[in-house]
Amino acid sequence: MSRINLRGVNDVLTVVVAIMCLYVLILPFWPLVQFRFKDKSVPFQITSQATNKAAAEPRPTDNRLLIPKLGMSEQIHLGGAESLSKGVWLRPNGSVPSSDSNTVVVGHRFTYSISEAVFYHLDKVAVNDLIALYWNNQEFNYKVREVKVVPATAIEIEEPTVEPILTLYTCTPIWSAKDRLVVVADLIYKETL
């Protein structure tokens, strides 16, 4: 190859490496930028906060988790651990909302694929915030009781309870799987069919 062709290849490779470095450096902070400029309204309203039942329409037709403070409306996936890569996942060790025990929903806090990092902003949820869960066309509303960090080995957060609660958790600190950020919420409204 001639010296000019090698210089051109070198220039192209330099640009490719520079773009990859920018991707690796910027992507972890991209959700912060998105959140700052995101419209935080969710397409559904929590029924217990609506003035009447008609004001709460429209409603989701699938199993869905709503966190209005974060502008989050995510479909709940079932199945094995591979479901976690699709978004929020209902842990099989927990219960379903209609069984009045501990419903456990988990999600990634950070991945290099933005669509999978559904709980990136879970740390912004605070005590007394409202969360809605739609399950089999029935609405369940929860009020956050506790936000805490526990070791990754704290499996007791998934244990059954005698009262109906919702437990959300994800890895923390944000780029590590060292601990778990846990949000525990009490059931305040259960739609009767």
C-alpha positions as CSV (number, residue, x, y, z in Angstrom):
1,M,0.0,0.0,0.0
2,S,1.1,3.5,-0.6
3,R,1.9,5.9,2.2
4,I,-1.2,8.0,1.3
5,N,-3.6,5.0,1.7
6,L,-2.1,4.1,5.1
7,R,-2.6,7.7,6.3
8,G,-6.2,7.6,5.2
9,V,-6.8,4.3,7.0
10,N,-5.1,5.7,10.1
11,D,-7.3,8.8,9.9
12,V,-10.5,6.7,9.6
13,L,-9.5,4.4,12.6
14,T,-8.7,7.5,14.7
15,V,-12.2,8.9,14.0
16,V,-13.8,5.5,14.8
17,V,-11.8,5.2,18.1
18,A,-12.7,8.8,19.1
19,I,-16.4,8.1,18.4
20,M,-16.3,4.9,20.5
21,C,-14.6,6.8,23.4
22,L,-17.3,9.5,23.3
23,Y,-20.0,6.9,23.3
24,V,-18.5,5.2,26.4
25,L,-18.0,8.5,28.2
26,I,-21.3,10.1,27.4
27,L,-23.8,7.3,27.5
28,P,-23.7,6.8,31.3
29,F,-24.9,10.4,31.7
30,W,-27.3,10.5,28.8
31,P,-30.3,9.4,30.9
32,L,-29.7,12.5,33.2
33,V,-29.9,14.8,30.2
34,Q,-33.1,13.0,29.0
35,F,-34.7,13.2,32.4
36,R,-34.0,16.9,32.8
37,F,-35.9,17.7,29.5
38,K,-38.4,14.9,29.6
39,D,-42.1,15.5,29.8
40,K,-42.9,13.8,33.2
41,S,-46.6,13.4,32.5
42,V,-47.6,9.7,32.1
43,P,-50.4,8.8,29.7
44,F,-52.5,7.3,32.6
45,Q,-53.6,8.8,35.9
46,I,-53.7,7.1,39.2
47,T,-57.4,6.4,39.9
48,S,-57.2,7.1,43.7
49,Q,-56.0,10.6,42.8
50,A,-58.6,11.2,40.1
51,T,-61.7,13.2,41.1
52,N,-63.8,10.4,39.6
53,K,-63.4,7.1,37.9
54,A,-64.0,8.6,34.4
55,A,-61.2,11.1,34.9
56,A,-58.8,8.2,35.3
57,E,-59.3,7.0,31.7
58,P,-57.5,6.0,29.5
59,R,-56.0,3.0,31.2
60,P,-53.3,0.5,30.2
61,T,-54.4,-2.8,28.7
62,D,-51.3,-4.6,29.6
63,N,-49.5,-5.3,33.0
64,R,-47.8,-2.0,33.7
65,L,-45.9,-0.1,36.3
66,L,-46.4,3.7,36.6
67,I,-44.3,6.0,38.6
68,P,-45.7,9.5,37.9
69,K,-42.8,11.4,39.6
70,L,-40.4,9.9,37.1
71,G,-42.8,10.0,34.2
72,M,-42.4,6.3,34.0
73,S,-44.9,3.9,32.3
74,E,-43.3,0.5,31.7
75,Q,-44.7,-2.8,30.7
76,I,-44.1,-5.5,33.3
77,H,-42.5,-8.6,31.8
78,L,-42.8,-12.2,33.1
79,G,-40.6,-15.2,32.7
80,G,-37.0,-16.0,33.5
81,A,-34.0,-13.7,34.1
82,E,-33.9,-12.9,30.4
83,S,-37.0,-10.8,30.9
84,L,-34.9,-8.3,32.8
85,S,-33.3,-7.3,29.6
86,K,-36.7,-6.2,28.2
87,G,-37.4,-3.7,31.0
88,V,-39.1,-4.2,34.4
89,W,-39.5,-7.8,35.5
90,L,-41.9,-9.3,38.0
91,R,-39.8,-11.6,40.1
92,P,-41.1,-15.1,40.3
93,N,-40.2,-15.3,44.0
94,G,-42.7,-12.5,44.8
95,S,-46.4,-12.6,44.5
96,V,-48.8,-11.0,42.0
97,P,-50.6,-7.9,43.2
98,S,-54.0,-9.6,43.6
99,S,-52.6,-12.1,46.1
100,D,-52.1,-9.4,48.8
101,S,-48.4,-10.2,49.6
102,N,-45.0,-8.9,48.5
103,T,-45.1,-8.0,44.8
104,V,-41.4,-7.7,43.7
105,V,-40.5,-5.8,40.5
106,V,-36.9,-5.3,39.4
107,G,-35.1,-3.4,36.7
108,H,-31.7,-2.4,35.5
109,R,-30.3,0.9,36.7
110,F,-27.7,1.1,34.0
111,T,-26.7,-0.7,30.9
112,Y,-25.0,0.5,27.7
113,S,-28.4,0.1,26.1
114,I,-30.6,3.0,27.2
115,S,-33.9,1.2,26.7
116,E,-33.0,-1.4,29.3
117,A,-32.0,1.1,32.1
118,V,-35.6,1.6,33.3
119,F,-34.7,2.2,37.0
120,Y,-31.9,4.7,36.3
121,H,-33.8,7.4,38.2
122,L,-35.3,5.2,40.9
123,D,-33.2,7.1,43.5
124,K,-35.4,10.1,42.9
125,V,-38.4,8.3,44.4
126,A,-39.1,9.5,47.9
127,V,-41.3,8.5,50.9
128,N,-45.0,9.3,50.2
129,D,-44.7,9.2,46.4
130,L,-47.4,7.3,44.6
131,I,-46.9,4.3,42.3
132,A,-49.5,2.5,40.3
133,L,-49.5,-1.0,39.1
134,Y,-51.9,-2.4,36.5
135,W,-52.3,-6.1,36.7
136,N,-54.9,-8.2,34.7
137,N,-57.0,-5.1,34.0
138,Q,-57.1,-4.2,37.7
139,E,-55.4,-1.1,39.2
140,F,-53.3,-1.2,42.4
141,N,-52.1,2.1,43.9
142,Y,-49.2,2.2,46.4
143,K,-47.6,4.9,48.6
144,V,-43.9,4.7,49.2
145,R,-43.1,3.9,52.8
146,E,-39.4,3.4,52.6
147,V,-36.4,3.9,50.4
148,K,-33.2,2.1,51.5
149,V,-29.9,0.6,50.3
150,V,-29.2,-3.0,51.3
151,P,-26.4,-5.4,50.4
152,A,-26.9,-7.5,47.3
153,T,-27.1,-10.6,49.6
154,A,-30.3,-9.2,51.4
155,I,-32.7,-11.7,49.9
156,E,-35.3,-11.0,52.6
157,I,-36.6,-8.1,50.5
158,E,-38.3,-10.7,48.3
159,E,-39.9,-12.7,51.2
160,P,-43.7,-12.9,51.4
161,T,-45.5,-10.5,53.7
162,V,-48.9,-10.6,55.4
163,E,-49.8,-7.2,54.1
164,P,-49.9,-6.2,50.5
165,I,-46.8,-4.3,49.5
166,L,-44.8,-3.5,46.4
167,T,-41.1,-3.8,46.4
168,L,-39.0,-2.3,43.6
169,Y,-35.3,-2.7,43.5
170,T,-32.2,-2.2,41.3
171,C,-28.5,-2.2,41.6
172,T,-26.6,0.7,43.3
173,P,-24.3,2.6,43.1
174,I,-25.2,3.4,39.6
175,W,-22.4,1.6,37.8
176,S,-22.0,-1.3,40.2
177,A,-23.9,-4.4,41.4
178,K,-22.5,-4.0,44.9
179,D,-25.8,-3.1,46.7
180,R,-29.5,-2.8,46.0
181,L,-31.6,0.3,46.0
182,V,-35.0,-0.7,47.4
183,V,-38.3,1.1,47.4
184,V,-41.1,-0.4,49.5
185,A,-44.6,0.9,49.1
186,D,-47.9,0.1,50.9
187,L,-51.1,-0.7,49.0
188,I,-53.5,2.3,49.4
189,Y,-56.1,1.5,46.8
190,K,-57.2,-1.7,45.1
191,E,-59.7,-1.6,42.3
192,T,-62.5,-4.0,42.7
193,L,-63.9,-5.7,39.6
